[in-house]
Amino acid sequence: MPKNINQLIKIKASPQEVYEALTDEAKHAAFTGEPAKIQATMGGAFSAYDGYITGTLTELVPNKLIVLQWNDDRFRSQGRRSAVDERVKQGLYSTATFMIDPEDGGTRLRFFQQGIPEDLYDELSAGWQEHYWDKLKAALEK
């Protein structure tokens, strides 16, 4: 049964800075330390972490909202065999939503990811914290 990730992140940076870090490929690559390709238009393709994460931007409201269809190829790329291999081959994606709101002294980022296979929930939930939120805060809260 699919699960959902629901995380709240407070960042001492403006909503514009947070939005741009997530949608501008140079800024995204700078905070993650990994190559990114992002076509920041509705229907645009994106990839992050040198192609391990791929998908399509389905909704964009500058400085407020990002919705994307998200796929994680890391498991297959690292040669790890699991049920995710079949899901990736079938083109199954989850939906990731970033809701960006101003808050005193910064931004409140509400993150939801729907449709996570139960066997991947713990790993992906921890991965967002380690590979995105910690790095984003470190880059923007200087």
N, C-alpha and C positions, 0 to 999 in steps of 0.2 A: 504494500500500500504506500503510495507516495506521501512524502512529508513536506513540510514547509519550514524554511528558515525565516526567522523574524529577529532582526537585530536593530538596536538603536545606538548610534554613534554620535558623540558630541565633539565637534572640531572647532578649534579657535582659529577660524578662517572664514572669509565671506562665502555666501552661497555661490557667487560667481567663481571664486577660486576652486571650490569643491567640484562644481559642475565641469569647469575646464579641465581639471586634473583627470576626470573620468571620461571626457569626450575628445580631448585634444591628444593626438597620438604622441607628440613630443613630450608633453607634460605627463602623460600616463607612463611613458617609458622612463621618464626621469624619476618619478616617485617609486615605481616598482623595480627599477633596475633591469628591466627586461624589454625586448623589442615589442612594439605594439603597432598595429595598423587600424585606424579608425576612420571610417567615412561618416562624419557626424551629420547625417541627414536621415530622415525617416526612410527605412528600407535599406540603409547603408550597412555594409558588412564591417565587422570588427574582428580583430584577433589580438590576443594578449599573451604574455609569457611565451613569446616566440612561436605562436601558433598552437599552444596547448589548449587555449581557450578560444573558441570561435563563436560567431553568432551573427544576429541581425538586429539592428536598432529598429524598434517598432513604434516608439513614441518618444518625442523630445519636446520639452518645454524649457527653453533656456533658463538656467539658474534655479529650476524648480523640480523637474521630473525627467527621468530617463527610464525607459522600459525596453528590455531586450529579450530576445530569444537566445538562450545561452547553452553552450555545449562545452564539455570538458574532455579533451582528447588526451590528457596526461596519462591516463591509465594504459591506453594502447601504445602511446609513444614510448613509455618506459618499459614496454614488453610485459607488463603485468596483465595476466589473463583474469578476467572476471566477467560478471554479467553485464558490466557497462559496455564491453566490446560490442555486444549485440545491439544494445540501445544506440550506440554511436553509429553503427552501420545502418540502422533503420532511420537515422536522422531525427531521433527523439531529443527534444530540447526541454529545458525548464524555462520558466519565465522569471526574470530578475527585474525588480522594480526598485529604483532609488528615488525616494521622495526627499527633496532638499528644502529646508525651511530655515529662515533666519531665526536666531535665538540670541539672547543677550551675550554679546562678546563673541559671536561666531555663528555656527550652523548646527542644526539638528538634522542628521541624516537618518532617515528610516529606511531600512533595507528589508525587502521581502523576496524570497526565492521560492517559487511554487513548483511542485512536481519533482521533488528530489527523491530518487529511489531510496527506500529505507536503509539499504545496506551501505549507502554513501553519505547519509545524513551527518553523522558525527565528523567524518573527515572533511566534508565540504564546509560545514558550519565553522569548524576550527580554522580551516583554510582561509575563509574570508577575513577572519580576525588577523591571522598571521601575515597573509600575503597582500591584504588590501588595507584594512583599517589602521593597523599599527604603522605601516609604511606611509599611508596618506597623512596621518597625524604628524609623524616625524618630519615629513617634507613641508607641510603647510604651517606647522606651529613653531617655526624657527623664530 
